[in-house]
Amino acid sequence: MNGKEIVIRSLEFKTPERIPLVFPRSGFSDVVNLQLKWDKNWKPEMPIFKFVNSKEPGKFIDEWGSIWEVSGMNNMGLVVGHPLEDLEKIDEYKFPDPYSPGRFVEIENNKNFEKYILFWMQLTLFERLYMLHGFEKTLIDLYLDQKKIEKLLNIILDFNLKIIDRIGKEKLNIDGIGITDDWGTNDNLFISIDLWRKILKEKYKKLFDLIHRYKFKVWMHSDGRINELIPELIDIGLDAINLNSPKLLGIQEIGKKFKEKINFFNGVDNQSTLISGSEKDIESEARLIFDFWGSKDGGIIVYFDPDNWEAMGIDKERENMVFNIYKKLMYYYNEK
């Protein structure tokens, strides 16, 4: 059973031979992560933001016109320039073209078909919305100017739907599509769950439905205490969710409510255990998550995003320790 088959069996609760692991920097990964790329003919006046960690400080622009500031630490950076702070400018604004060339170069260049191919469409709806309009303005206008907010959201949604449609119609070789939208603080959702249902739920459903129409699985990353949101996402068909801070959400609480209703792809808590926990702490928490969130039938994929590990103070020695713990545990359910 190769890596692709193991991941698919876990996603479909069909008893994989072991727990899938995603540790590409340690040389062991059952998943190949690929990214949606910018228009290859796009030539802005500013340096292009590339969605990769860089130690080069400065300001960069993305294809949507948002300005990113990178501090020089090995992390993604922050958006400091929002081109649609004024929603009256929507009609005259030039948005990216989903049909531009170069979008799928990473899929086209991939030669590893023994692993599960996961194609990421980052900053999918909410994150793209507030990067265009500004975070505080977005939260306010979700209540006070819903008509214009929905107009902008629908433009963003349409871009994503056309990208997915291209992938399906062009029969590009992928297995799943990943989306990213952080929806919570350490305490709660950014907006009320009722407002989320009113404005966002149907839009995510359109995304999920189209992805499923082409027989792909939907993976989603979302940080924060999003406990209220998880049942909504399950209801509209989300296959797998990445929760980087399990202790924040409550390991036992999440397991009791959602075990075997959705897949979890994550590791130990990256706000605490991953950074400062001992080897014993990491292994104990890993076992707890396995017990409450997964089973021999599936539901667990060990997945860490190491892009910010250097900024978090995680050196290579600690990274290897974490990998070795999970490598030891990957047959956990077989041994129970």
Buried (B, 14 or more C-beta within 10 A) or exposed (E): EEBBBBBBBBBBBEEBEBBBBBBBBBEBBBBBBBBBBBBEEBEEEBEBBEBEBBEEEEBBBBBBBBBBBBEEBBBBBEBEBBBBEEBEEBEEBEBBBBEBEEBBBBBEEBEEEEBBBBBBBBBBBBBBBBBBBBBEBBBEBBEEBBEBBBEBBEBBBEBBBBBBBBBBEEEBBBBBBBBBBBBBEEEBBBBEBEBBEBBBBEBBBBBBEBBBEBEBBBBBBBBBBBBBBBEBBBEBBBBBBBBBBBBBBBBEEBBEEBBEEBBBBBBBBBBBBBBEBEEEBBBBBBEBBBBBBBBEBBBBBBBBBBBBBBEBEBEEEBBEBBBEBBBEBBEBBEEE
